[in-house]
């Protein structure tokens, strides 16, 4: 029996999109332009690859495998949000729900939630904020640091 079988189809759909909600929550906190977005996307891809390789438990591995075959739509991630703040609030609310759902995976819940937290950190660190042409700036802006704190709270970490 797969960990996925612990969830209803709707629940699994939410859990499987968790990394994208992490990315949206961090990305919406301090948009970093096209190069920053590309670096953040690459950071998420690295985290997904690590999970597929089995480094973060069975639930993370199944979610990461699912990501390869399904990309959520923009509406799936931000709902009817009309601003970055509303989109981030939607992502945080969904992450709270995902954290609750993850408990259905039993002992795989902890490693999964830890993986989501480490993914948030990696995404936040991916692109410097406030620099010019890649020079200067800071690794994690104050807005991203605040978003990381919100992600940890949403995931119960």
N, CA, C and O of each residue as an XYZ file, in Angstrom:
628
protein
N       0.847     -1.182      0.000
C       0.000      0.000      0.000
C       0.890      1.242      0.000
O       1.851      1.336      0.765
N       0.559      2.170     -0.853
C       1.306      3.416     -0.980
C       0.803      4.442      0.040
O      -0.343      4.372      0.485
N       1.656      5.379      0.400
C       1.254      6.452      1.316
C       0.103      7.244      0.709
O      -0.775      7.728      1.425
N       0.113      7.370     -0.599
C      -0.947      8.102     -1.318
C      -2.328      7.533     -0.990
O      -3.316      8.267     -0.965
N      -2.395      6.230     -0.742
C      -3.674      5.581     -0.457
C      -4.295      6.035      0.866
O      -5.457      5.730      1.135
N      -3.540      6.758      1.691
C      -4.054      7.277      2.958
C      -4.972      8.475      2.750
O      -5.647      8.913      3.681
N      -4.999      9.004      1.528
C      -5.730     10.237      1.233
C      -6.840     10.001      0.224
O      -6.744      9.126     -0.636
N      -7.906     10.803      0.345
C      -8.932     10.808     -0.699
C      -8.318     11.483     -1.932
O      -7.285     12.142     -1.811
N      -8.926     11.335     -3.109
C      -8.366     11.998     -4.299
C      -8.219     13.520     -4.133
O      -7.212     14.087     -4.555
N      -9.203     14.178     -3.529
C      -9.108     15.632     -3.318
C      -8.010     15.981     -2.328
O      -7.273     16.947     -2.524
N      -7.902     15.193     -1.264
C      -6.846     15.431     -0.281
C      -5.470     15.259     -0.924
O      -4.568     16.072     -0.722
N      -5.329     14.182     -1.704
C      -4.049     13.940     -2.363
C      -3.706     15.086     -3.317
O      -2.551     15.506     -3.385
N      -4.673     15.585     -4.036
C      -4.429     16.700     -4.948
C      -3.843     17.886     -4.182
O      -2.902     18.523     -4.655
N      -4.389     18.184     -3.016
C      -3.862     19.286     -2.195
C      -2.448     18.987     -1.705
O      -1.551     19.821     -1.829
N      -2.255     17.798     -1.149
C      -0.939     17.429     -0.618
C       0.112     17.437     -1.729
O       1.233     17.901     -1.519
N      -0.241     16.931     -2.898
C       0.700     16.850     -4.013
C       1.107     18.223     -4.539
O       2.145     18.352     -5.189
N       0.317     19.231     -4.270
C       0.648     20.583     -4.717
C       1.410     21.386     -3.665
O       1.745     22.547     -3.899
N       1.681     20.792     -2.529
C       2.323     21.512     -1.427
C       3.604     22.239     -1.829
O       3.770     23.397     -1.444
N       4.514     21.628     -2.577
C       5.729     22.370     -2.934
C       5.443     23.631     -3.746
O       6.158     24.625     -3.622
N       4.407     23.593     -4.571
C       4.059     24.775     -5.346
C       3.494     25.872     -4.453
O       3.730     27.057     -4.691
N       2.743     25.473     -3.420
C       2.242     26.466     -2.467
C       3.389     27.071     -1.660
O       3.355     28.255     -1.325
N       4.400     26.267     -1.350
C       5.594     26.783     -0.681
C       6.253     27.827     -1.576
O       6.589     28.922     -1.125
N       6.432     27.484     -2.831
C       7.061     28.402     -3.784
C       6.261     29.689     -3.921
O       6.837     30.776     -3.950
N       4.946     29.577     -4.004
C       4.092     30.767     -4.116
C       4.176     31.618     -2.853
O       4.243     32.845     -2.932
N       4.172     30.977     -1.702
C       4.211     31.717     -0.435
C       5.499     32.536     -0.319
O       5.469     33.688      0.113
N       6.619     31.942     -0.704
C       7.903     32.649     -0.623
C       8.011     33.658     -1.760
O       8.396     34.806     -1.536
N       7.681     33.247     -2.958
C       7.805     34.127     -4.121
C       6.937     35.368     -4.047
O       7.345     36.437     -4.499
N       5.752     35.240     -3.486
C       4.840     36.383     -3.391
C       5.268     37.368     -2.306
O       4.816     38.513     -2.290
N       6.128     36.928     -1.412
C       6.529     37.801     -0.305
C       7.423     38.940     -0.782
O       7.357     40.047     -0.249
N       8.253     38.672     -1.781
C       9.188     39.686     -2.285
C       9.568     39.299     -3.707
O      10.637     38.731     -3.929
N       8.694     39.605     -4.681
C       8.965     39.208     -6.064
C      10.345     39.706     -6.514
O      10.703     40.867     -6.313
N      11.102     38.797     -7.124
C      12.498     39.102     -7.423
C      12.803     39.178     -8.912
O      13.954     38.999     -9.311
N      11.806     39.437     -9.735
C      12.044     39.584    -11.162
C      12.261     38.252    -11.847
O      12.270     37.204    -11.201
N      12.437     38.296    -13.169
C      12.518     37.044    -13.934
C      13.719     36.165    -13.572
O      13.582     34.943    -13.519
N      14.889     36.756    -13.324
C      16.050     35.938    -12.976
C      15.892     35.322    -11.597
O      16.243     34.162    -11.382
N      15.367     36.093    -10.675
C      15.123     35.564     -9.340
C      14.098     34.454     -9.364
O      14.261     33.436     -8.691
N      13.034     34.643    -10.141
C      12.004     33.604    -10.256
C      12.595     32.329    -10.849
O      12.252     31.222    -10.432
N      13.490     32.494    -11.827
C      14.121     31.335    -12.441
C      14.980     30.600    -11.400
O      14.949     29.372    -11.327
N      15.737     31.344    -10.603
C      16.575     30.729     -9.572
C      15.717     30.028     -8.521
O      16.064     28.944     -8.051
N      14.596     30.649     -8.153
C      13.697     30.034     -7.177
C      13.094     28.749     -7.740
O      12.960     27.755     -7.027
N      12.731     28.777     -9.031
C      12.203     27.578     -9.685
C      13.231     26.454     -9.730
O      12.897     25.284     -9.541
N      14.495     26.824     -9.985
C      15.567     25.826    -10.007
C      15.796     25.247     -8.608
O      16.086     24.059     -8.467
N      15.666     26.081     -7.582
C      15.813     25.591     -6.210
C      14.713     24.577     -5.894
O      14.973     23.539     -5.284
N      13.485     24.885     -6.313
C      12.384     23.945     -6.099
C      12.649     22.642     -6.856
O      12.398     21.559     -6.327
N      13.150     22.738     -8.077
C      13.447     21.533     -8.867
C      14.496     20.662     -8.168
O      14.387     19.436     -8.171
N      15.507     21.295     -7.570
C      16.529     20.527     -6.838
C      15.906     19.814     -5.640
O      16.217     18.656     -5.366
N      15.021     20.519     -4.928
C      14.363     19.912     -3.765
C      13.491     18.724     -4.188
O      13.443     17.706     -3.497
N      12.812     18.860     -5.313
C      11.965     17.773     -5.822
C      12.835     16.579     -6.199
O      12.482     15.438     -5.898
N      13.958     16.824     -6.846
C      14.866     15.727     -7.221
C      15.365     14.986     -5.982
O      15.405     13.756     -5.968
N      15.747     15.732     -4.941
C      16.194     15.083     -3.700
C      15.091     14.199     -3.128
O      15.356     13.097     -2.648
N      13.860     14.684     -3.181
C      12.744     13.904     -2.640
C      12.500     12.649     -3.478
O      12.207     11.586     -2.931
N      12.617     12.766     -4.790
C      12.446     11.595     -5.656
C      13.521     10.564     -5.348
O      13.272      9.360     -5.409
N      14.698     11.030     -5.022
C      15.800     10.130     -4.670
C      15.601      9.486     -3.300
O      16.418      8.669     -2.876
N      14.525      9.846     -2.605
C      14.187      9.204     -1.346
C      14.827      9.802     -0.110
O      14.853      9.161      0.941
N      15.346     11.021     -0.214
C      16.052     11.623      0.908
C      15.143     12.228      1.975
O      15.629     12.646      3.026
N      13.834     12.283      1.727
C      12.934     12.966      2.660
C      11.702     12.136      3.031
O      10.677     12.693      3.425
N      11.791     10.846      2.911
C      10.685      9.985      3.305
C       9.764      9.637      2.145
O       9.833     10.226      1.066
N       8.904      8.665      2.402
C       8.041      8.118      1.358
C       6.988      9.111      0.865
O       6.736      9.179     -0.338
N       6.366      9.881      1.762
C       5.351     10.840      1.331
C       5.968     11.902      0.435
O       5.397     12.232     -0.605
N       7.113     12.441      0.812
C       7.781     13.444     -0.028
C       8.150     12.838     -1.381
O       8.040     13.504     -2.411
N       8.585     11.588     -1.383
C       8.956     10.920     -2.639
C       7.740     10.780     -3.551
O       7.833     11.036     -4.752
N       6.612     10.378     -2.996
C       5.404     10.222     -3.814
C       4.895     11.569     -4.316
O       4.438     11.672     -5.454
N       4.970     12.595     -3.481
C       4.561     13.937     -3.912
C       5.478     14.417     -5.030
O       5.006     14.925     -6.047
N       6.780     14.259     -4.846
C       7.742     14.705     -5.854
C       7.550     13.960     -7.175
O       7.668     14.555     -8.246
N       7.260     12.683     -7.104
C       7.001     11.906     -8.322
C       5.745     12.410     -9.019
O       5.702     12.499    -10.246
N       4.735     12.734     -8.242
C       3.479     13.266     -8.792
C       3.717     14.601     -9.495
O       3.102     14.881    -10.524
N       4.600     15.418     -8.946
C       4.885     16.733     -9.522
C       5.399     16.609    -10.950
O       5.112     17.456    -11.796
N       6.142     15.572    -11.210
C       6.677     15.386    -12.569
C       5.573     15.226    -13.606
O       5.779     15.537    -14.779
N       4.415     14.750    -13.193
C       3.347     14.507    -14.161
C       2.205     15.518    -14.082
O       1.314     15.503    -14.930
N       2.218     16.390    -13.082
C       1.092     17.324    -12.923
C       1.585     18.666    -12.410
O       2.219     18.746    -11.358
N       1.295     19.695    -13.146
C       1.608     21.061    -12.706
C       0.277     21.775    -12.459
O      -0.591     21.794    -13.332
N       0.122     22.352    -11.290
C      -1.132     23.046    -11.001
C      -1.261     24.320    -11.838
O      -0.265     24.904    -12.265
N      -2.481     24.727    -12.058
C      -2.716     25.976    -12.775
C      -2.470     27.151    -11.827
O      -2.391     26.986    -10.610
N      -2.354     28.310    -12.406
C      -2.175     29.526    -11.601
C      -3.347     29.674    -10.625
O      -3.150     30.046     -9.468
N      -4.565     29.383    -11.093
C      -5.745     29.504    -10.237
C      -5.690     28.520     -9.080
O      -6.116     28.844     -7.972
N      -5.167     27.313     -9.327
C      -5.021     26.339     -8.237
C      -4.180     26.911     -7.104
O      -4.452     26.658     -5.930
N      -3.155     27.686     -7.462
C      -2.215     28.185     -6.469
C      -2.657     29.460     -5.775
O      -2.427     29.626     -4.577
N      -3.284     30.353     -6.506
C      -3.616     31.641     -5.885
C      -5.106     31.898     -5.780
O      -5.514     32.945     -5.276
N      -5.925     30.970     -6.242
C      -7.369     31.149     -6.138
C      -7.819     32.408     -6.842
O      -7.399     32.683     -7.966
N      -8.660     33.162     -6.196
C      -9.182     34.408     -6.772
C      -8.439     35.627     -6.251
O      -8.972     36.736     -6.286
N      -7.239     35.442     -5.777
C      -6.460     36.549     -5.204
C      -6.254     37.651     -6.235
O      -6.018     37.400     -7.416
N      -6.352     38.877     -5.741
C      -6.195     40.031     -6.618
C      -4.905     40.791     -6.333
O      -4.613     41.790     -6.989
N      -4.136     40.320     -5.359
C      -2.871     40.973     -5.023
C      -1.894     39.917     -4.511
O      -2.303     38.824     -4.120
N      -0.605     40.245     -4.514
C       0.370     39.289     -3.947
C       0.076     38.941     -2.490
O       0.279     37.800     -2.074
N      -0.400     39.914     -1.710
C      -0.724     39.634     -0.306
C      -1.863     38.626     -0.184
O      -1.813     37.723      0.651
N      -2.892     38.783     -1.022
C      -4.009     37.831     -1.008
C      -3.547     36.454     -1.468
O      -3.974     35.440     -0.917
N      -2.670     36.411     -2.481
C      -2.157     35.135     -2.983
C      -1.333     34.438     -1.913
O      -1.425     33.223     -1.741
N      -0.522     35.217     -1.188
C       0.291     34.631     -0.126
C      -0.607     34.117      1.001
O      -0.356     33.042      1.545
N      -1.638     34.864      1.352
C      -2.565     34.429      2.400
C      -3.257     33.126      1.991
O      -3.433     32.229      2.815
N      -3.646     33.023      0.723
C      -4.273     31.793      0.222
C      -3.294     30.622      0.335
O      -3.676     29.530      0.755
N      -2.029     30.852     -0.043
C      -1.014     29.792      0.042
C      -0.826     29.356      1.489
O      -0.743     28.159      1.767
N      -0.757     30.300      2.404
C      -0.548     29.959      3.824
C      -1.728     29.166      4.379
O      -1.538     28.195      5.111
N      -2.938     29.577      4.033
C      -4.127     28.862      4.496
C      -4.114     27.426      3.965
O      -4.434     26.485      4.690
N      -3.744     27.274      2.707
C      -3.689     25.944      2.117
C      -2.597     25.105      2.770
O      -2.788     23.909      2.987
N      -1.458     25.714      3.086
C      -0.375     24.978      3.751
C      -0.796     24.486      5.128
O      -0.395     23.401      5.549
N      -1.601     25.274      5.830
C      -2.122     24.834      7.130
C      -2.988     23.589      6.956
O      -2.894     22.644      7.739
N      -3.825     23.595      5.933
C      -4.670     22.435      5.635
C      -3.812     21.231      5.265
O      -4.076     20.114      5.709
N      -2.784     21.462      4.450
C      -1.895     20.374      4.028
C      -1.180     19.770      5.236
O      -1.020     18.552      5.313
N      -0.754     20.601      6.171
C      -0.082     20.095      7.372
C      -1.005     19.174      8.158
O      -0.571     18.144      8.674
N      -2.267     19.542      8.245
C      -3.245     18.701      8.937
C      -3.449     17.392      8.178
O      -3.488     16.318      8.779
N      -3.580     17.489      6.851
C      -3.765     16.286      6.034
C      -2.560     15.358      6.114
O      -2.715     14.136      6.104
N      -1.365     15.926      6.192
C      -0.144     15.114      6.208
C      -0.137     14.137      7.374
O       0.484     13.078      7.290
N      -0.820     14.482      8.459
C      -0.863     13.595      9.623
C      -1.449     12.224      9.270
O      -1.187     11.237      9.958
N      -2.244     12.169      8.195
C      -2.812     10.888      7.759
C      -1.721      9.923      7.295
O      -1.946      8.716      7.214
N      -0.538     10.463      6.991
C       0.559      9.623      6.507
C       1.344      9.005      7.651
O       2.338      8.317      7.419
N       0.911      9.242      8.880
C       1.571      8.644     10.040
C       3.005      9.112     10.190
O       3.273     10.313     10.211
N       3.924      8.167     10.293
C       5.326      8.512     10.544
C       5.983      9.238      9.378
O       7.063      9.803      9.549
N       5.378      9.243      8.216
C       5.922      9.980      7.067
C       5.588     11.465      7.120
O       6.155     12.247      6.357
N       4.686     11.866      7.998
C       4.279     13.277      8.069
C       5.433     14.176      8.482
O       5.658     15.210      7.852
N       6.165     13.811      9.517
C       7.271     14.643     10.012
C       8.334     14.922      8.963
O       8.675     16.083      8.735
N       8.876     13.874      8.307
C       9.867     14.121      7.267
C       9.313     14.943      6.098
O      10.032     15.752      5.510
N       8.040     14.734      5.763
C       7.415     15.493      4.683
C       7.354     16.978      5.034
O       7.731     17.825      4.225
N       6.882     17.291      6.235
C       6.780     18.690      6.650
C       8.164     19.327      6.785
O       8.342     20.505      6.473
N       9.134     18.555      7.247
C      10.511     19.059      7.323
C      11.046     19.347      5.916
O      11.747     20.338      5.708
N      10.719     18.491      4.962
C      11.120     18.712      3.566
C      10.504     19.998      3.024
O      11.176     20.779      2.351
N       9.232     20.212      3.317
C       8.587     21.452      2.852
C       9.282     22.671      3.461
O       9.500     23.668      2.773
N       9.628     22.594      4.741
C      10.342     23.702      5.379
C      11.710     23.927      4.751
O      12.091     25.069      4.495
N      12.451     22.856      4.500
C      13.774     23.021      3.890
C      13.646     23.530      2.460
O      14.511     24.262      1.981
N      12.571     23.146      1.778
C      12.327     23.665      0.427
C      12.051     25.160      0.469
O      12.537     25.907     -0.381
N      11.276     25.598      1.450
C      10.999     27.035      1.601
C      12.295     27.800      1.821
O      12.502     28.858      1.228
N      13.163     27.273      2.664
C      14.448     27.921      2.940
C      15.291     27.996      1.666
O      15.880     29.035      1.369
N      15.348     26.898      0.918
C      16.142     26.855     -0.311
C      15.611     27.845     -1.349
O      16.390     28.495     -2.045
N      14.308     27.956     -1.449
C      13.707     28.895     -2.405
C      14.021     30.328     -1.989
O      14.366     31.160     -2.828
N      13.902     30.615     -0.706
C      14.184     31.970     -0.213
C      15.640     32.352     -0.445
O      15.938     33.510     -0.736
N      16.541     31.396     -0.320
C      17.967     31.669     -0.485
C      18.418     31.682     -1.946
O      19.556     32.051     -2.238
N      17.546     31.287     -2.855
C      17.943     31.086     -4.253
C      18.373     32.360     -4.971
O      19.351     32.339     -5.718
N      17.680     33.445     -4.765
C      18.012     34.667     -5.481
C      18.221     35.811     -4.520
O      17.464     35.984     -3.566
N      19.257     36.595     -4.777
C      19.494     37.761     -3.932
C      18.414     38.800     -4.186
O      17.922     38.948     -5.305
N      18.060     39.509     -3.139
C      17.022     40.531     -3.217
C      17.648     41.908     -3.064
O      18.496     42.123     -2.198
N      17.221     42.843     -3.917
C      17.635     44.236     -3.756
C      18.950     44.605     -4.410
O      19.407     45.737     -4.249
N      19.570     43.710     -5.130
C      20.834     44.035     -5.791
C      20.590     44.569     -7.195
O      19.458     44.843     -7.592
N      21.683     44.708     -7.931
C      21.597     45.168     -9.316
C      22.445     44.238    -10.168
O      23.647     44.100     -9.943
N      21.811     43.600    -11.151
C      22.488     42.671    -12.050
C      23.256     41.577    -11.305
O      24.327     41.151    -11.738
N      22.702     41.136    -10.196
C      23.312     40.052     -9.440
C      24.356     40.483     -8.434
O      24.938     39.645     -7.745
N      24.605     41.789     -8.338
C      25.601     42.286     -7.390
C      24.896     42.954     -6.223
O      23.864     43.603     -6.390
N      25.461     42.786     -5.055
C      24.870     43.392     -3.862
C      23.611     42.657     -3.459
O      23.403     41.497     -3.816
N      22.796     43.337     -2.726
C      21.552     42.727     -2.257
C      21.788     41.805     -1.078
O      22.901     41.679     -0.568
N      20.715     41.170     -0.666
C      20.781     40.285      0.489
C      20.248     38.913      0.113
O      19.375     38.783     -0.746
N      20.784     37.898      0.766
C      20.402     36.521      0.442
C      18.913     36.291      0.694
O      18.225     35.695     -0.135
N      18.428     36.755      1.816
C      17.007     36.614      2.154
C      16.523     37.972      2.653
O      17.040     38.507      3.634
N      15.533     38.515      1.970
C      15.002     39.815      2.376
C      14.179     39.688      3.656
O      13.823     38.587      4.075
N      13.891     40.807      4.253
C      13.056     40.811      5.461
C      11.673     40.232      5.163
O      11.089     39.533      5.991
N      11.161     40.534      3.969
C       9.842     40.011      3.579
C       9.875     38.492      3.431
O       8.946     37.798      3.842
N      10.959     37.985      2.837
C      11.083     36.536      2.701
C      11.274     35.873      4.063
O      10.741     34.792      4.316
N      12.031     36.524      4.930
C      12.228     35.983      6.281
C      10.890     35.888      7.009
O      10.616     34.907      7.699
N      10.062     36.918      6.846
C       8.729     36.893      7.459
C       7.889     35.776      6.856
O       7.161     35.089      7.573
N       7.986     35.591      5.538
C       7.232     34.516      4.879
C       7.699     33.146      5.368
O       6.879     32.250      5.568
N       9.010     32.974      5.561
C       9.518     31.711      6.099
C       8.926     31.423      7.476
O       8.564     30.287      7.783
N       8.832     32.458      8.291
C       8.221     32.290      9.611
C       6.765     31.874      9.499
O       6.302     31.012     10.246
N       6.039     32.485      8.568
C       4.630     32.130      8.359
C       4.491     30.692      7.858
O       3.575     29.973      8.259
N       5.408     30.279      6.977
C       5.378     28.912      6.461
C       5.587     27.936      7.619
O       4.863     26.947      7.734
N       6.556     28.205      8.462
C       6.810     27.314      9.607
C       5.578     27.196     10.506
O       5.229     26.105     10.957
N       4.933     28.319     10.755
C       3.720     28.296     11.578
C       2.617     27.499     10.879
O       1.950     26.670     11.499
N       2.433     27.760      9.576
C       1.383     27.068      8.823
C       1.598     25.553      8.826
O       0.643     24.777      8.853
N       2.871     25.150      8.797
C       3.189     23.719      8.769
C       3.349     23.124     10.161
O       3.649     21.939     10.304
N       3.148     23.947     11.185
C       3.257     23.455     12.552
C       4.666     23.078     12.951
O       4.865     22.180     13.768
N       5.633     23.751     12.385
C       7.039     23.414     12.664
C       7.633     24.420     13.604
O       8.806     24.313     13.962
